[in-house]
Amino acid sequence: MRVLVTGGAGFIGSPVVGLLRGQGDEVLVIDDLSSGDFGWISHDNLVQADIRSDVAVRAVETFAPECMVLLAAQMSVRASMRAPAFDASVNVMGLVTMIDAGLRVGCRRFVGASSGGTIYGDVPGETQPINENSPRAPRSFYGITKSIMVDYLEVYARERKAETVTLALGNVYGPRQNPHGEVGVIALFAERLTKGLPGTINGDGLTTRDYVHVSDVARAFERSTRHGHGLMNIGTGVGTSVLEVHHLVRVAAGYPNLDPAHGPALPGEVRAVALDPSRARESLGWQARVDLKTGIEDVVRWVSGQESVK
């Protein structure tokens, strides 16, 4: 099958591409490399372009994919709060531009990457883990655009007879995540703590998230190119506090007694997230395999290796 992956040179996209190629799919990647890495995928299958551009549209039309995995996005809640117009331009207009280009050349299946950590908003703890029937009430501009993705794909399925899947991802972490960016608290903590420096927690540290390893997320996307439809949560069903994450990272880094620093809470962030993965288990035969302690040790080893080659 011909599969086009937008954002396929990125932290999440590159393992997705690897799995697809491993099962014999012909894969083309469109990525502007603003956060991805040219060395993570085969160079002969990459078009470097913004998903809103004519170059990207021509690449879709030339390749004529049978399935599109839509990973390219502005991914930061903080950045969306600073620049909502840019966030909407990439996450909504870029999405629609790619889907429309695919439909024109006969693509019938589209897999989108939404955000289980933002689209549902503040959900009371007693009703967690959150399932896909929960009302969507995002508190950030990023969450709004990722919620809109769900609606767009549902309408494309109903009105254009496309097959669509939207994966609402928990907090994805793992090797290759940028430890110098604005997203990915585990990578940020690992970058600091491997140097013997404390991580900074925004707020009191009791905010919880559902952390899911990138290898598990990649398997969910690979499965979704052939199975499932509609909105599905990709998580573990367990919320872990930022304080506990800092503790696990500092133990893995060899500084078990290094206390975190604290900064102000961030605007637009929800308080607690744990995602019910039952629908993905039933529809995709998927469940998370990597436990958080093992996954954090994986990240710390990778960050330490990056530091050693500098």
ZIZIPE-V414571 format. One record per pair of residues at least 6 apart in sequence whose C-alpha atoms are under 8 Angstrom apart, sorted by the first residue. I is the first residue (numbers start at 1). J is the second residue. D is the distance in Angstrom with one decimal. If there is no record, write none. Layout:
# ZIZIPE-V414571
i	j	d
I	J	D
I	J	D
This chain:
# ZIZIPE-V414571
i	j	d
1	24	7.8
1	25	5.0
1	26	6.1
1	65	8.0
1	66	6.5
1	67	7.7
2	25	5.9
2	26	4.8
2	27	5.9
2	28	7.9
2	63	8.0
2	64	7.7
2	65	5.0
2	66	5.3
2	67	6.6
3	25	6.8
3	26	6.2
3	27	4.9
3	28	6.5
3	65	5.4
3	66	6.0
3	67	4.8
3	68	5.6
3	69	7.3
4	27	5.7
4	28	4.8
4	29	5.8
4	30	7.5
4	60	7.6
4	63	8.0
4	65	5.8
4	67	6.4
4	68	4.8
4	69	6.2
5	13	7.4
5	17	7.4
5	27	7.2
5	28	6.3
5	29	4.9
5	30	6.4
5	68	5.8
5	69	4.7
5	70	6.1
5	71	6.9
6	13	7.8
6	29	5.7
6	30	4.7
6	31	5.9
6	51	7.4
6	68	7.7
6	69	6.4
6	70	5.2
6	71	5.3
6	72	5.1
7	13	5.8
7	29	7.0
7	30	6.0
7	31	4.7
7	32	7.6
7	33	8.0
7	36	7.4
7	70	7.3
7	71	5.1
7	72	4.0
7	73	7.5
8	14	5.2
8	16	7.4
8	17	6.4
8	29	5.2
8	30	6.6
8	31	6.3
8	36	7.8
8	71	7.0
8	72	7.6
9	29	7.0
9	30	8.0
9	31	6.2
9	33	7.0
9	36	4.8
9	37	5.7
9	38	6.5
9	40	6.1
9	41	6.2
10	31	7.9
10	33	7.6
10	35	6.3
10	36	3.8
10	37	6.3
10	40	7.8
11	36	6.5
11	175	7.8
11	176	5.7
11	177	5.6
11	178	8.0
11	214	8.0
12	214	6.2
12	217	7.6
12	218	6.7
13	71	6.8
13	218	7.5
14	40	6.1
14	41	6.3
15	214	7.9
15	215	7.0
15	218	5.9
16	218	4.7
16	219	7.1
16	221	6.7
16	222	6.3
17	27	7.0
17	41	7.7
18	41	7.9
19	218	7.5
19	219	7.5
19	222	6.6
20	26	7.9
20	27	7.2
20	222	6.3
21	27	6.6
27	45	7.0
28	45	5.1
28	46	6.1
28	47	7.7
28	63	7.5
29	45	6.1
29	46	4.7
29	47	6.1
30	46	5.9
30	47	4.9
30	48	5.9
30	49	6.2
30	50	7.8
30	51	7.3
30	56	6.8
30	59	7.9
31	46	7.3
31	47	6.5
31	48	5.2
31	49	5.6
31	50	6.6
31	51	7.5
31	72	7.1
32	48	4.9
32	49	4.6
32	50	5.1
32	51	7.8
33	48	6.9
35	178	7.9
47	56	7.5
47	59	7.2
49	55	6.2
49	56	5.6
50	56	6.5
51	57	7.5
51	72	7.4
51	90	7.6
51	94	5.3
51	95	7.7
51	97	7.3
51	98	6.7
52	90	7.1
52	93	6.8
52	94	4.7
52	97	6.2
52	98	7.6
56	98	7.8
57	97	7.4
57	98	6.7
57	101	5.9
60	98	7.6
60	101	6.3
60	102	6.2
61	101	6.4
61	102	6.9
61	104	7.6
61	105	6.0
64	102	7.0
64	105	5.5
64	106	7.0
64	107	6.9
65	102	6.9
65	105	7.7
65	106	7.6
65	107	5.6
66	106	7.1
66	107	4.6
66	108	6.2
66	109	6.7
67	107	5.8
67	108	6.5
67	109	4.7
67	110	5.7
67	111	7.8
67	225	6.6
68	102	7.6
68	107	7.5
68	109	6.4
68	110	4.9
68	111	6.2
68	225	8.0
69	110	6.0
69	111	4.7
69	112	6.1
69	221	7.6
69	225	7.6
70	95	7.3
70	110	7.3
70	111	6.0
70	112	4.8
70	113	6.3
71	112	6.6
71	113	5.6
72	91	8.0
73	90	6.1
73	91	5.4
74	80	7.8
74	87	5.9
74	90	6.3
74	91	6.3
74	142	7.9
75	142	7.3
75	183	7.5
76	142	7.0
76	182	6.5
76	183	6.0
77	140	6.5
77	141	7.2
77	142	5.4
77	143	7.5
77	268	7.1
77	269	7.6
78	182	7.4
78	266	7.6
78	267	7.5
78	268	7.8
79	87	7.7
80	86	7.5
80	87	5.4
80	140	7.3
80	141	5.5
80	142	5.4
81	140	6.7
81	141	6.1
81	142	7.6
81	267	7.7
81	268	7.4
84	141	6.0
84	142	7.7
87	141	7.4
87	142	6.6
87	145	7.6
88	141	7.9
88	142	7.9
88	145	6.2
91	145	6.0
91	146	7.3
91	149	8.0
92	145	6.3
92	148	7.5
92	149	7.1
95	149	7.7
99	110	7.6
102	108	7.9
108	161	7.8
108	162	4.9
108	163	5.9
109	162	5.9
109	163	4.5
109	164	5.7
109	225	7.3
110	153	8.0
110	162	7.5
110	163	6.3
110	164	4.9
110	165	6.4
110	225	7.7
111	164	5.8
111	165	4.8
111	166	5.7
111	167	7.5
111	221	7.4
111	224	6.7
111	225	6.7
112	149	7.5
112	153	7.9
112	164	7.8
112	165	6.2
112	166	4.6
112	167	6.2
113	146	8.0
113	166	6.0
113	167	5.2
113	168	6.4
113	169	7.0
114	146	5.0
114	147	7.0
114	149	6.8
114	150	7.2
114	166	6.3
114	167	5.6
114	168	4.5
114	169	6.2
115	143	7.1
115	146	6.1
115	147	7.8
115	167	7.6
115	168	4.5
115	169	4.8
115	170	6.6
116	168	4.3
116	169	4.8
116	170	5.2
116	233	6.4
116	234	7.6
116	273	7.9
116	275	7.0
117	168	7.8
117	169	7.0
117	170	5.6
117	171	6.7
117	209	7.1
117	210	7.7
117	270	7.8
117	273	6.0
118	138	5.6
118	139	7.2
118	140	7.4
118	142	7.7
118	143	4.7
118	146	7.9
118	269	7.6
118	270	7.0
119	136	5.4
119	137	6.1
119	138	4.7
119	139	7.9
119	143	5.0
119	144	6.7
119	146	6.5
119	147	5.2
120	134	6.9
120	135	6.3
120	136	4.2
120	137	5.0
120	138	5.7
121	136	6.5
121	137	4.7
121	138	4.4
121	139	5.8
121	270	5.9
122	137	7.5
122	138	7.9
122	139	7.9
122	270	5.3
122	271	6.3
122	272	6.8
123	130	7.6
123	272	7.1
123	273	7.6
124	272	8.0
125	272	7.2
128	273	7.6
128	274	6.1
128	275	7.3
128	276	7.7
129	237	5.6
129	238	7.2
129	273	7.4
129	274	4.7
129	275	4.8
129	276	4.9
130	273	7.5
130	274	6.1
130	275	4.8
130	276	5.3
131	233	7.2
131	275	6.4
131	276	5.1
131	277	7.6
132	231	6.6
132	232	6.5
132	233	6.8
132	276	7.9
136	147	7.1
138	144	5.6
138	147	7.4
139	268	5.1
139	269	6.8
139	270	7.0
140	267	7.9
140	268	4.6
140	269	7.0
141	268	8.0
149	166	7.9
150	166	6.2
150	231	6.9
153	164	6.0
153	165	7.5
153	166	7.4
154	164	7.1
154	230	6.9
156	162	6.0
156	164	7.7
157	163	5.7
157	164	6.0
163	229	6.8
164	229	5.6
164	230	6.1
165	224	6.8
165	228	6.5
165	229	4.6
165	230	4.7
165	231	6.1
165	232	7.6
166	229	7.6
166	230	5.8
166	231	4.7
166	232	6.2
167	221	7.9
167	231	6.0
167	232	5.0
167	233	5.8
167	234	6.3
168	231	6.9
168	232	5.9
168	233	4.6
168	234	5.8
169	217	7.7
169	233	6.1
169	234	4.9
169	235	6.4
170	209	7.3
170	210	5.2
170	211	5.8
170	212	6.0
170	233	7.6
170	234	6.0
170	235	5.1
170	274	7.9
170	275	7.0
171	184	7.5
171	209	6.6
171	210	5.8
171	211	4.6
171	212	6.0
172	184	7.4
172	211	5.9
172	212	5.1
172	213	5.7
172	214	5.7
172	217	7.4
173	184	6.4
173	186	6.7
173	187	7.3
173	211	6.9
173	212	6.4
173	213	5.2
173	214	5.6
173	299	8.0
174	187	7.6
174	213	5.7
174	214	5.4
174	215	7.8
174	295	6.6
174	296	7.4
174	298	6.9
174	299	5.4
175	214	7.9
175	298	6.8
175	299	5.0
175	302	5.7
175	303	7.6
176	302	7.5
177	184	7.1
177	187	6.2
178	184	7.6
178	187	6.7
178	188	7.9
179	187	4.7
179	188	4.7
179	189	7.9
179	190	7.5
179	191	5.7
179	303	8.0
180	188	6.6
180	191	7.8
181	188	7.7
186	245	7.1
186	246	7.7
186	249	7.3
186	296	7.2
186	299	7.7
187	299	6.9
187	300	8.0
187	303	7.8
188	199	7.3
189	198	7.6
189	199	4.9
189	200	7.6
189	246	6.7
189	249	6.8
190	249	6.2
190	250	7.7
190	253	7.2
190	299	7.1
190	300	5.6
190	303	6.7
191	300	7.9
191	303	6.3
192	198	6.1
192	199	5.8
193	199	6.6
193	249	7.3
193	250	6.0
193	253	6.1
193	255	7.2
194	250	8.0
194	253	5.3
194	254	7.7
194	300	7.2
194	303	7.6
194	304	6.5
196	255	6.8
196	258	7.9
197	258	7.8
198	258	6.3
198	259	6.3
198	260	5.0
198	261	6.2
199	246	7.1
199	260	5.2
199	261	6.1
200	260	5.8
200	261	4.6
200	262	5.3
200	263	6.5
201	242	7.2
201	243	7.7
201	260	6.7
201	261	6.1
201	262	4.7
201	263	6.0
202	262	5.8
202	263	4.6
202	264	5.2
202	265	4.6
202	266	6.4
203	262	6.4
203	263	5.9
203	264	5.0
203	265	4.0
203	266	7.5
204	262	7.3
204	265	7.7
205	241	6.4
205	242	4.9
205	243	4.9
206	241	5.1
206	242	6.1
206	243	6.4
207	240	8.0
207	241	5.3
207	242	6.1
207	270	7.8
207	271	5.0
207	272	5.7
208	239	5.2
208	240	4.8
208	241	4.1
208	242	6.2
208	271	6.5
208	272	4.6
208	273	5.9
208	274	7.8
209	238	7.9
209	239	4.9
209	240	5.5
209	241	6.5
209	242	7.8
209	272	6.0
209	273	4.7
209	274	6.2
210	235	6.1
210	236	6.4
210	237	6.8
210	238	5.7
210	239	4.7
210	240	6.4
210	273	5.9
210	274	4.9
210	275	6.6
211	235	6.9
211	236	7.2
211	239	7.5
211	240	7.4
211	292	7.1
212	234	7.7
212	235	5.6
212	236	6.5
212	288	7.0
212	290	7.7
212	292	7.6
213	288	7.7
213	290	6.3
213	292	7.7
213	295	6.4
216	287	7.6
216	288	5.6
216	289	6.6
216	290	7.2
217	234	7.0
219	286	7.7
220	234	7.4
220	284	7.4
220	286	6.4
223	284	6.1
223	286	7.9
224	284	6.8
227	283	6.9
227	284	6.0
228	283	5.2
228	284	6.1
232	277	7.4
232	279	6.0
232	280	5.7
233	275	6.2
233	276	6.5
233	277	5.3
233	279	7.2
233	280	6.5
234	275	7.1
234	276	7.9
234	277	5.7
234	280	6.9
235	274	7.4
235	275	5.4
235	276	6.9
235	277	5.8
235	288	6.9
236	274	7.4
236	275	6.5
236	276	7.1
236	277	6.5
236	287	7.5
236	288	6.0
237	274	5.1
237	275	4.7
237	276	4.9
237	277	6.3
238	274	5.1
238	275	7.1
239	272	7.2
239	273	5.9
239	274	4.7
246	260	7.3
247	256	7.0
248	293	6.6
248	296	7.1
249	296	6.3
249	297	7.4
249	300	7.3
250	256	5.2
250	257	7.7
250	258	6.9
252	296	7.3
252	297	5.6
252	300	6.7
253	297	8.0
253	300	6.3
277	287	7.2
280	286	5.7
280	287	7.3
281	287	5.7
